[in-house]
Amino acid sequence: MAADENISVDGWPTEREALTYKEARNVIDAQREPLSDIDNKALRTVRLTAVLLGLFVAAGHIGGPELFNHELSAVGIILLFGSIVCGIATNSESDIFLGPNRPYVKQLTTDSFVGTSWHSDYLMTAAY
């Protein structure tokens, strides 16, 4: 009976569905963690690059144009801008599209599923 009490607390009709939900949730959480870490690293790279560009420009204004080799400075600035572009692209591409969307959540709350229970439909949707 202890297993049945745990199932009713979880809100799932069977232990199998409760376990399936928990495992699907663990998979989604495991996929979100590395993406969040990638986002954080990309944003730190963009911030650091912006600071380096600012220091580079400030040094050029203070020391004058003869302070730097023009060819190397141009290459350095292009690479720094490339780093910013790559960091922003990485941050925007690592958006996660897991979990139910707004229309599906509304369908879940109204329990408007034809031919199946919301439990079964949700578990099948979690697989995708």
Sequence and secondary structure as in RCSB ss.txt:
>XXXX:A:sequence
MAADENISVDGWPTEREALTYKEARNVIDAQREPLSDIDNKALRTVRLTAVLLGLFVAAGHIGGPELFNHELSAV
GIILLFGSIVCGIATNSESDIFLGPNRPYVKQLTTDSFVGTSWHSDYLMTAAY
>XXXX:A:secstr
 HHHHHHHHHT SSHHHHHHHHHHHHHHHHHHHHHHHHHHHHHHHHHHHHHHHHHHHHHHHHH GGGS HHHHHH
HHHHHHHHHHHHHHHHHHT    S  HHHHHHHHHT  SSS HHHHHHHHHT 
